Amino acid sequence: MKAPRAIAIGTSAGGVSAVQDFLRGTKGKLSLPIFVVQHLPANARIEPALIYGPYTHAKVVEAQDKMPVEPDHVYFAPPGYHLLIERELTLSLTQDEPVHFSRPSIDVLFESAARAYGSSLCGILLTGANADGAAGLQTIQTMGGITMVHDPSDAEVPAMPLAALNLIRPNFTGSVGRIAAEVAKISQSGAGS
């Protein structure tokens, strides 16, 4: 597997601690942009930098429309908006219809990121309560990217990982800690290739 140029993460129920664990496990080992969609109510008010900043050396920000993608940044979709990655590597926010009853939708992020990065994307689907993300992960795989799925037996809510495993055979399945270690290993071993 070649080193990814970006990472896209999707999660729902149980996702706060899962994303914190992923960031903790890769701290200081990645300099890639990381895009995160976590299902939240549209009226939720969160401060990603406060919740996730202590777990990573990267700059943690809430995504804004037209924001350019930069390394060493973790971009979180704001509540009530789909997050898309444009081909020129800028962020786009829309209020298009929910997908799998969700806005932001993991599928929307994964599919747009797959178009932008092709085989240089690593998609990671973590704990969650519906099927959002499975089709998007399949798109990443079709484009030649790396796919990783949270082991359902380790996930706080296994429905989302199970939906993905029913659809594709990912490159890697494991606990969040093992996923983080695998991402760090691939990123470091493939650097410059």
Helices and strands as residue ranges (DSSP letters): E 6-11, H 15-26, E 34-38, H 48-52, G 53-55, E 59-62, E 73-76, E 82-85, E 91-94, H 106-117, G 118-120, E 121-125, H 134-142, E 146-150, H 159-167, E 172-174, H 176-189
